[in-house]
Amino acid sequence: MLAIRSVLREKRYLSPDISAKVIEGYIDGRKAVKSGSTWDSLTLREREVLKLIAEGRKNKEIAEILFISAKTVAKHRSNLMNKLDLHSASALTAYAVERGLLAK
């Protein structure tokens, strides 16, 4: 209900689980966040997967949304972690937030 009220008031809302991931990722991964040139190296599909990871979605959900296999999602996740030198979903989420990928 809080999420709906927030959205209706044109405010941002992150679930407690996502908020915890963002904070954890920010604390753990802040030093590992790369410059804009690393962002430029991400493919469009990797950016789509990153956004969905940041929304708290699991590989299977992402696969269904993007009409790809869960193994392909896992490979994109691995590529993201390698390219960005980030080693957890929470660090990826913090990076996505920093890049403005989550809706306001």
TIVO-2410 file (N, C-alpha, C; in nm, 3 decimals):
# residues 104
REC num residu      c1      c2      c3 atome chaine
REC   1      M   0.082  -0.118   0.000     N      A
REC   1      M   0.000   0.000   0.000    CA      A
REC   1      M   0.087   0.126   0.000     C      A
REC   2      L   0.196   0.122   0.075     N      A
REC   2      L   0.286   0.236   0.082    CA      A
REC   2      L   0.346   0.266  -0.056     C      A
REC   3      A   0.379   0.162  -0.129     N      A
REC   3      A   0.436   0.179  -0.263    CA      A
REC   3      A   0.335   0.251  -0.353     C      A
REC   4      I   0.212   0.210  -0.348     N      A
REC   4      I   0.108   0.271  -0.432    CA      A
REC   4      I   0.090   0.418  -0.395     C      A
REC   5      R   0.083   0.447  -0.266     N      A
REC   5      R   0.068   0.586  -0.223    CA      A
REC   5      R   0.186   0.671  -0.268     C      A
REC   6      S   0.305   0.617  -0.256     N      A
REC   6      S   0.425   0.691  -0.297    CA      A
REC   6      S   0.422   0.722  -0.445     C      A
REC   7      V   0.388   0.623  -0.524     N      A
REC   7      V   0.384   0.642  -0.670    CA      A
REC   7      V   0.276   0.742  -0.707     C      A
REC   8      L   0.161   0.733  -0.643     N      A
REC   8      L   0.053   0.828  -0.672    CA      A
REC   8      L   0.092   0.972  -0.637     C      A
REC   9      R   0.180   0.986  -0.540     N      A
REC   9      R   0.229   1.120  -0.502    CA      A
REC   9      R   0.352   1.160  -0.583     C      A
REC  10      E   0.382   1.079  -0.686     N      A
REC  10      E   0.497   1.104  -0.773    CA      A
REC  10      E   0.629   1.106  -0.695     C      A
REC  11      K   0.637   1.017  -0.596     N      A
REC  11      K   0.758   1.002  -0.517    CA      A
REC  11      K   0.823   0.869  -0.549     C      A
REC  12      R   0.947   0.858  -0.512     N      A
REC  12      R   1.020   0.733  -0.533    CA      A
REC  12      R   0.984   0.633  -0.424     C      A
REC  13      Y   0.989   0.506  -0.462     N      A
REC  13      Y   0.967   0.400  -0.364    CA      A
REC  13      Y   1.059   0.283  -0.395     C      A
REC  14      L   1.130   0.239  -0.294     N      A
REC  14      L   1.209   0.116  -0.304    CA      A
REC  14      L   1.164   0.027  -0.190     C      A
REC  15      S   1.142  -0.099  -0.221     N      A
REC  15      S   1.101  -0.193  -0.117    CA      A
REC  15      S   1.214  -0.205  -0.014     C      A
REC  16      P   1.183  -0.247   0.107     N      A
REC  16      P   1.288  -0.263   0.208    CA      A
REC  16      P   1.400  -0.357   0.162     C      A
REC  17      D   1.365  -0.463   0.088     N      A
REC  17      D   1.468  -0.556   0.039    CA      A
REC  17      D   1.561  -0.486  -0.059     C      A
REC  18      I   1.505  -0.410  -0.151     N      A
REC  18      I   1.588  -0.339  -0.250    CA      A
REC  18      I   1.669  -0.231  -0.180     C      A
REC  19      S   1.609  -0.159  -0.088     N      A
REC  19      S   1.682  -0.054  -0.014    CA      A
REC  19      S   1.802  -0.113   0.058     C      A
REC  20      A   1.782  -0.229   0.120     N      A
REC  20      A   1.893  -0.293   0.191    CA      A
REC  20      A   2.003  -0.332   0.094     C      A
REC  21      K   1.965  -0.382  -0.025     N      A
REC  21      K   2.064  -0.419  -0.125    CA      A
REC  21      K   2.141  -0.295  -0.175     C      A
REC  22      V   2.069  -0.188  -0.195     N      A
REC  22      V   2.133  -0.065  -0.242    CA      A
REC  22      V   2.235  -0.015  -0.139     C      A
REC  23      I   2.194  -0.012  -0.014     N      A
REC  23      I   2.284   0.036   0.091    CA      A
REC  23      I   2.404  -0.056   0.105     C      A
REC  24      E   2.380  -0.186   0.108     N      A
REC  24      E   2.489  -0.283   0.119    CA      A
REC  24      E   2.585  -0.271   0.000     C      A
REC  25      G   2.527  -0.262  -0.118     N      A
REC  25      G   2.609  -0.249  -0.238    CA      A
REC  25      G   2.688  -0.120  -0.240     C      A
REC  26      Y   2.627  -0.014  -0.193     N      A
REC  26      Y   2.696   0.114  -0.188    CA      A
REC  26      Y   2.816   0.105  -0.094     C      A
REC  27      I   2.794   0.048   0.021     N      A
REC  27      I   2.902   0.036   0.119    CA      A
REC  27      I   3.010  -0.060   0.069     C      A
REC  28      D   2.969  -0.177   0.017     N      A
REC  28      D   3.065  -0.278  -0.027    CA      A
REC  28      D   3.129  -0.247  -0.161     C      A
REC  29      G   3.053  -0.188  -0.249     N      A
REC  29      G   3.101  -0.175  -0.385    CA      A
REC  29      G   3.140  -0.036  -0.430     C      A
REC  30      R   3.129   0.060  -0.343     N      A
REC  30      R   3.155   0.199  -0.382    CA      A
REC  30      R   3.293   0.218  -0.444     C      A
REC  31      K   3.392   0.158  -0.387     N      A
REC  31      K   3.527   0.175  -0.438    CA      A
REC  31      K   3.548   0.106  -0.572     C      A
REC  32      A   3.465   0.005  -0.599     N      A
REC  32      A   3.482  -0.073  -0.722    CA      A
REC  32      A   3.407  -0.015  -0.841     C      A
REC  33      V   3.322   0.085  -0.819     N      A
REC  33      V   3.244   0.143  -0.928    CA      A
REC  33      V   3.339   0.210  -1.026     C      A
REC  34      K   3.322   0.175  -1.153     N      A
REC  34      K   3.411   0.223  -1.257    CA      A
REC  34      K   3.362   0.353  -1.318     C      A
REC  35      S   3.446   0.414  -1.397     N      A
REC  35      S   3.415   0.541  -1.463    CA      A
REC  35      S   3.316   0.520  -1.578     C      A
REC  36      G   3.278   0.632  -1.642     N      A
REC  36      G   3.184   0.629  -1.753    CA      A
REC  36      G   3.230   0.542  -1.868     C      A
REC  37      S   3.360   0.528  -1.889     N      A
REC  37      S   3.407   0.446  -2.000    CA      A
REC  37      S   3.367   0.299  -1.982     C      A
REC  38      T   3.360   0.253  -1.859     N      A
REC  38      T   3.314   0.117  -1.834    CA      A
REC  38      T   3.166   0.106  -1.867     C      A
REC  39      W   3.090   0.206  -1.831     N      A
REC  39      W   2.947   0.209  -1.864    CA      A
REC  39      W   2.929   0.199  -2.015     C      A
REC  40      D   3.012   0.271  -2.089     N      A
REC  40      D   3.003   0.269  -2.235    CA      A
REC  40      D   3.035   0.132  -2.293     C      A
REC  41      S   3.106   0.049  -2.219     N      A
REC  41      S   3.141  -0.084  -2.270    CA      A
REC  41      S   3.027  -0.185  -2.254     C      A
REC  42      L   2.924  -0.150  -2.178     N      A
REC  42      L   2.812  -0.241  -2.158    CA      A
REC  42      L   2.722  -0.242  -2.282     C      A
REC  43      T   2.678  -0.362  -2.318     N      A
REC  43      T   2.585  -0.373  -2.430    CA      A
REC  43      T   2.446  -0.331  -2.383     C      A
REC  44      L   2.359  -0.306  -2.479     N      A
REC  44      L   2.221  -0.271  -2.446    CA      A
REC  44      L   2.156  -0.382  -2.363     C      A
REC  45      R   2.179  -0.507  -2.400     N      A
REC  45      R   2.121  -0.619  -2.328    CA      A
REC  45      R   2.176  -0.626  -2.185     C      A
REC  46      E   2.306  -0.602  -2.169     N      A
REC  46      E   2.365  -0.602  -2.034    CA      A
REC  46      E   2.302  -0.491  -1.950     C      A
REC  47      R   2.275  -0.378  -2.009     N      A
REC  47      R   2.210  -0.268  -1.936    CA      A
REC  47      R   2.068  -0.307  -1.896     C      A
REC  48      E   1.997  -0.376  -1.985     N      A
REC  48      E   1.862  -0.423  -1.953    CA      A
REC  48      E   1.867  -0.521  -1.835     C      A
REC  49      V   1.960  -0.615  -1.841     N      A
REC  49      V   1.975  -0.713  -1.735    CA      A
REC  49      V   2.014  -0.644  -1.604     C      A
REC  50      L   2.104  -0.549  -1.611     N      A
REC  50      L   2.146  -0.474  -1.492    CA      A
REC  50      L   2.027  -0.405  -1.426     C      A
REC  51      K   1.943  -0.341  -1.506     N      A
REC  51      K   1.826  -0.273  -1.452    CA      A
REC  51      K   1.734  -0.372  -1.381     C      A
REC  52      L   1.711  -0.487  -1.443     N      A
REC  52      L   1.623  -0.586  -1.383    CA      A
REC  52      L   1.683  -0.648  -1.257     C      A
REC  53      I   1.814  -0.666  -1.254     N      A
REC  53      I   1.882  -0.712  -1.132    CA      A
REC  53      I   1.860  -0.609  -1.021     C      A
REC  54      A   1.876  -0.482  -1.057     N      A
REC  54      A   1.860  -0.374  -0.958    CA      A
REC  54      A   1.717  -0.366  -0.905     C      A
REC  55      E   1.622  -0.411  -0.985     N      A
REC  55      E   1.482  -0.415  -0.940    CA      A
REC  55      E   1.456  -0.535  -0.849     C      A
REC  56      G   1.559  -0.618  -0.829     N      A
REC  56      G   1.545  -0.732  -0.739    CA      A
REC  56      G   1.494  -0.858  -0.805     C      A
REC  57      R   1.497  -0.863  -0.935     N      A
REC  57      R   1.445  -0.979  -1.007    CA      A
REC  57      R   1.549  -1.091  -1.012     C      A
REC  58      K   1.501  -1.213  -1.011     N      A
REC  58      K   1.585  -1.333  -1.019    CA      A
REC  58      K   1.610  -1.367  -1.165     C      A
REC  59      N   1.711  -1.451  -1.189     N      A
REC  59      N   1.748  -1.488  -1.326    CA      A
REC  59      N   1.629  -1.542  -1.406     C      A
REC  60      K   1.549  -1.626  -1.344     N      A
REC  60      K   1.435  -1.686  -1.413    CA      A
REC  60      K   1.334  -1.577  -1.455     C      A
REC  61      E   1.308  -1.483  -1.367     N      A
REC  61      E   1.215  -1.373  -1.400    CA      A
REC  61      E   1.270  -1.288  -1.514     C      A
REC  62      I   1.399  -1.257  -1.505     N      A
REC  62      I   1.463  -1.176  -1.609    CA      A
REC  62      I   1.454  -1.248  -1.743     C      A
REC  63      A   1.479  -1.379  -1.741     N      A
REC  63      A   1.472  -1.459  -1.863    CA      A
REC  63      A   1.333  -1.451  -1.925     C      A
REC  64      E   1.231  -1.462  -1.844     N      A
REC  64      E   1.094  -1.456  -1.894    CA      A
REC  64      E   1.061  -1.319  -1.951     C      A
REC  65      I   1.105  -1.214  -1.884     N      A
REC  65      I   1.079  -1.077  -1.930    CA      A
REC  65      I   1.147  -1.050  -2.064     C      A
REC  66      L   1.271  -1.096  -2.077     N      A
REC  66      L   1.351  -1.065  -2.196    CA      A
REC  66      L   1.342  -1.174  -2.303     C      A
REC  67      F   1.267  -1.280  -2.276     N      A
REC  67      F   1.251  -1.391  -2.371    CA      A
REC  67      F   1.386  -1.454  -2.409     C      A
REC  68      I   1.467  -1.479  -2.305     N      A
REC  68      I   1.595  -1.547  -2.322    CA      A
REC  68      I   1.602  -1.656  -2.215     C      A
REC  69      S   1.703  -1.741  -2.224     N      A
REC  69      S   1.715  -1.848  -2.125    CA      A
REC  69      S   1.777  -1.796  -1.995     C      A
REC  70      A   1.751  -1.867  -1.887     N      A
REC  70      A   1.809  -1.831  -1.757    CA      A
REC  70      A   1.961  -1.842  -1.763     C      A
REC  71      K   2.013  -1.936  -1.843     N      A
REC  71      K   2.159  -1.949  -1.858    CA      A
REC  71      K   2.218  -1.825  -1.926     C      A
REC  72      T   2.146  -1.770  -2.022     N      A
REC  72      T   2.191  -1.648  -2.089    CA      A
REC  72      T   2.192  -1.531  -1.991     C      A
REC  73      V   2.090  -1.524  -1.907     N      A
REC  73      V   2.086  -1.420  -1.804    CA      A
REC  73      V   2.206  -1.435  -1.711     C      A
REC  74      A   2.234  -1.558  -1.670     N      A
REC  74      A   2.348  -1.582  -1.581    CA      A
REC  74      A   2.478  -1.538  -1.646     C      A
REC  75      K   2.491  -1.561  -1.776     N      A
REC  75      K   2.611  -1.518  -1.848    CA      A
REC  75      K   2.620  -1.366  -1.853     C      A
REC  76      H   2.508  -1.299  -1.879     N      A
REC  76      H   2.507  -1.152  -1.878    CA      A
REC  76      H   2.545  -1.099  -1.740     C      A
REC  77      R   2.491  -1.162  -1.636     N      A
REC  77      R   2.522  -1.121  -1.498    CA      A
REC  77      R   2.672  -1.136  -1.472     C      A
REC  78      S   2.728  -1.248  -1.515     N      A
REC  78      S   2.871  -1.271  -1.499    CA      A
REC  78      S   2.953  -1.168  -1.575     C      A
REC  79      N   2.912  -1.140  -1.699     N      A
REC  79      N   2.981  -1.038  -1.779    CA      A
REC  79      N   2.976  -0.901  -1.712     C      A
REC  80      L   2.859  -0.867  -1.657     N      A
REC  80      L   2.845  -0.739  -1.586    CA      A
REC  80      L   2.941  -0.731  -1.469     C      A
REC  81      M   2.944  -0.837  -1.390     N      A
REC  81      M   3.031  -0.837  -1.272    CA      A
REC  81      M   3.178  -0.825  -1.312     C      A
REC  82      N   3.215  -0.893  -1.420     N      A
REC  82      N   3.353  -0.885  -1.467    CA      A
REC  82      N   3.386  -0.747  -1.522     C      A
REC  83      K   3.300  -0.694  -1.608     N      A
REC  83      K   3.326  -0.564  -1.669    CA      A
REC  83      K   3.330  -0.452  -1.565     C      A
REC  84      L   3.241  -0.459  -1.469     N      A
REC  84      L   3.229  -0.353  -1.368    CA      A
REC  84      L   3.315  -0.378  -1.245     C      A
REC  85      D   3.373  -0.497  -1.237     N      A
REC  85      D   3.452  -0.538  -1.120    CA      A
REC  85      D   3.369  -0.525  -0.993     C      A
REC  86      L   3.244  -0.571  -1.002     N      A
REC  86      L   3.152  -0.574  -0.888    CA      A
REC  86      L   3.117  -0.720  -0.866     C      A
REC  87      H   3.103  -0.760  -0.740     N      A
REC  87      H   3.096  -0.903  -0.712    CA      A
REC  87      H   2.973  -0.949  -0.636     C      A
REC  88      S   2.867  -0.869  -0.641     N      A
REC  88      S   2.742  -0.911  -0.576    CA      A
REC  88      S   2.626  -0.837  -0.642     C      A
REC  89      A   2.507  -0.893  -0.623     N      A
REC  89      A   2.387  -0.828  -0.676    CA      A
REC  89      A   2.367  -0.692  -0.610     C      A
REC  90      S   2.402  -0.682  -0.483     N      A
REC  90      S   2.384  -0.553  -0.415    CA      A
REC  90      S   2.479  -0.447  -0.471     C      A
REC  91      A   2.600  -0.487  -0.507     N      A
REC  91      A   2.694  -0.391  -0.568    CA      A
REC  91      A   2.644  -0.350  -0.707     C      A
REC  92      L   2.590  -0.446  -0.783     N      A
REC  92      L   2.532  -0.413  -0.914    CA      A
REC  92      L   2.414  -0.318  -0.897     C      A
REC  93      T   2.332  -0.343  -0.795     N      A
REC  93      T   2.217  -0.257  -0.769    CA      A
REC  93      T   2.261  -0.115  -0.736     C      A
REC  94      A   2.361  -0.103  -0.652     N      A
REC  94      A   2.412   0.031  -0.618    CA      A
REC  94      A   2.465   0.102  -0.742     C      A
REC  95      Y   2.532   0.029  -0.828     N      A
REC  95      Y   2.583   0.087  -0.953    CA      A
REC  95      Y   2.468   0.133  -1.041     C      A
REC  96      A   2.364   0.051  -1.052     N      A
REC  96      A   2.248   0.086  -1.134    CA      A
REC  96      A   2.180   0.212  -1.081     C      A
REC  97      V   2.168   0.221  -0.949     N      A
REC  97      V   2.109   0.340  -0.887    CA      A
REC  97      V   2.195   0.462  -0.919     C      A
REC  98      E   2.325   0.448  -0.906     N      A
REC  98      E   2.417   0.558  -0.934    CA      A
REC  98      E   2.405   0.603  -1.080     C      A
REC  99      R   2.380   0.510  -1.170     N      A
REC  99      R   2.369   0.541  -1.313    CA      A
REC  99      R   2.227   0.588  -1.349     C      A
REC 100      G   2.136   0.589  -1.253     N      A
REC 100      G   1.999   0.637  -1.278    CA      A
REC 100      G   1.911   0.539  -1.353     C      A
REC 101      L   1.937   0.410  -1.341     N      A
REC 101      L   1.859   0.310  -1.414    CA      A
REC 101      L   1.723   0.281  -1.353     C      A
REC 102      L   1.705   0.310  -1.225     N      A
REC 102      L   1.577   0.280  -1.161    CA      A
REC 102      L   1.483   0.399  -1.177     C      A
REC 103      A   1.356   0.370  -1.201     N      A
REC 103      A   1.256   0.475  -1.220    CA      A
REC 103      A   1.242   0.560  -1.095     C      A
REC 104      K   1.217   0.684  -1.115     N      A
REC 104      K   1.204   0.777  -1.002    CA      A
REC 104      K   1.067   0.774  -0.942     C      A
***
